[in-house]
Amino acid sequence: MIKFFERLLNLIYIQPCYFCGSTKSDKLICENCLKKINYLPVSVFRRENNCNIYAVTLYNGIIKNLIISLKYKNKKRLAKIQAEIMYNYWKKLNLKEDYIIIPVPIHKSRLKERHYNHMDLVAKNFSKLSGYKAVCNFLLRITDTKKQYKLHKQDRINNIKNAFNINKSKRIELSKNLLILDDITSSGATINEIIRILNLNGYKKITALTLSTPDIWN
């Protein structure tokens, strides 16, 4: 009888894969779905303003589903999965420096609408995995910009111009290595603008890690 109830509890509390529904691995993302992700080479993806930018995967399939679900559908538990995918890539770079994690912020109007910044959640999970400190309110988004993916490259640059500032109450030494975390980079306009603002405030040691990039740039 005891074994019967143990089997019943296992069936009730088993963790299905969010992406395919499989219960074989009892994980939020199963090994089969992980294998379907289109990973990019472990190397510098782009270099902008003396900043190395790394991109982990292509923005399609499971990764696209992950980003949309976490960002817009209140699936906060997926932040742990995103952080794990990013960290597993990051540690392969074998970088020895210590970093302070800076997630890309959202405007207060979108924060009010969504009730959370998905990249803050990812940053906190990445912090647990890496041991790096995460400072979630260091960057501020002071302009409620249009959604970047709807714009062409030059319009994206114009749209994001002067959209960020730093929070003076969150003090980070200028000598520290900053690691910007974001979910997707396409034209690179957002990360470039963040780098520019950080440079203007004296921060020169900047690296960016983004979960994904489109396979066709525009």
N, C-alpha and C positions, 0 to 999 in steps of 0.2 A: 504493500500500500504506500509506504514512504517513497519507494522508487517511482511509483506511478505519479505521485504529486511532484516529485523532482522533475520528471520528464514534462509534465504539464506546465510547470513554471518556466522551464527552458523554452517551451514553445511560445508562451505568452510574452516573455521578455527578450526574445531573440531580436537582434538588430538587423533589419533589412537594409540592403544597399539603397541609398536615396536615388540613385541614377538608373538602376535596372530592377530593383525589387528583390534581388537574390538574397536568400538568408543563409547561404552556404558558409560565408566567412564571418557572419555576425559582426559586420563592420558597416559604418556609415557609407563608405565607398569600398567596394570589393576589389580584389586583385585583378579581376578581369577588366573592370572599368578603368582601373589605373593604367593597364596596358594599352588601352585605347587612346590615351592622351597623346597628342602630338608634341613631344618634348623638343626643345631647341638645343643646339650645341652648348656645352658648358664653356662659354667664352663671352667676351664683351660683345654685346649686340650693337650698341652705338656708343660713340663718345661725343659728348656735347659740352663745350665750355670747361674742358679739363675734368669732366665727370664721366665715369664709366657707368653705362646703363646696361643692365642685364635683363633679358626677357626669358621666362622659363618655358612657355608653351605657345602654341598657336591658338588664337581665339576662335575655336569651333567646337562642335560636339559637346562632350562632357564639360569642358572648361567654360564654354559659353553658358551652358545650363547652370553650372556652379555660380558664376558671377551674377547672372540675372536673378537666381533664386535667393542668394545672399543679399544682394543689393536692393531688390525691389519686392521680394515676396516674404520678408521677415523670417527667413530660414537661418537664424543666427548661428545655429550649431554648425553650419557649413564653414564658418570662419576658421574653425580648427582644421578642417580639411585643407582649406586654401593655404593656411599657414604651414601645414606639414609639407604640402607640395612645394611651396616656395623654399622652405628651409632645407628640404632634402636636396634641392638644386644648389642652394647657397653653400652648404657645407662641402660640396664637391669642388668649389672654387679654392678651398683650403687657404682662405685669407686669415692672417694671424692677428690683424688689428682688432681692437675692441670698438664697438659702434654704439651710437644712440639712435634708436629707431624713431623715425618721423613719418607717421602716416599722412597721406594726402587728405586734407580736410574737406568737408562739405559746408555749404553756406547754412546759416542758422535757420533759414526758411525751409530748407530741405531736411534739416535735422528735426525741425518741428513736425514736419510731415511724416518722416520715417521713424522718428523717435530713437534713432541710433545712426552712428556712422559705421558702416560695415568695415572700413579700413582700420578704425580704432580697434575693433574686435580682432581683426587679423593681426594687428600689431601686438596686442596683448598676448595672443597665442604664440606668435613668433618669438616674443620676449621669453616666454617660458621655455621654449625649445632651445634658444640660442644663449640665454643668459644675458643678453643685451638689455639695457634699460629702454623702455618705450616712453616717449613724452608725447602724449596724444593731442595736447592743445598748444603745442609750440607754434605750429603753422596755423594761420587763420585765413579763412576764405571770406574776404570782405565784400565781394561782389557776387551777386546771384547771376552767374553767367548762363547763357544758352547751353544746351547739351552739345558737347563737342562733336559727337558722331554724326550729327545732322549737317555739319559745316565742311566746306572745303578747307584745304590746308591754310591758305592765307587768312581766311575768315576765322579759323581756329586760333591763330596767333593773335589776331586783333581782339577776338572774343575774350581771351584769357589774360590779356595785358592788364597788369596792375590789379589782378583779382586776389592776390595774396599779400599777407603781411605776417610779421612774427609777433608773438605774444611776449611783450617785454617782461611780464611777470614770471615767465618760465625761463629761467636763466640756464643757458648752456654755454660752457667755455668755448671760446673761438677755436681752441686747439683740438677739440673733439672731432672724431669722425662721425659724420651723419649718414644714416642709411634711410633714404626715402623709400617707402613702400606704397605701391599702387596696384590696381587690379589689371589695367589695360593701358597700353600706350600705342597710339597709331601714328599721328604726325610728330609726336614728341613735344607738342606745344605746351602742354601742362607741366611736364617735368622741366622743360627748358625755362619756363617762367618761374618756377619754384627755385631752380638753381640761381637764376638772376637775382631774385629777392634775397636769397641767402647770401650770395656774394656781396650784395650791396650792404648787408649787415655784418660783413666781416668773416663769414663762414666760407672756407675754401676747400675743406676736406669733405667732399660730398660724393656719395655713391647712390645709385638708384636701382631698385629691384622691382620689376613688375611681373605679375603673374603671366600676362599674355600680350600678344600682339597679333593683328590681323595678318593673314598670309599675303594679302594684296594691300600695299600701302597707297594712300591717296592724300 
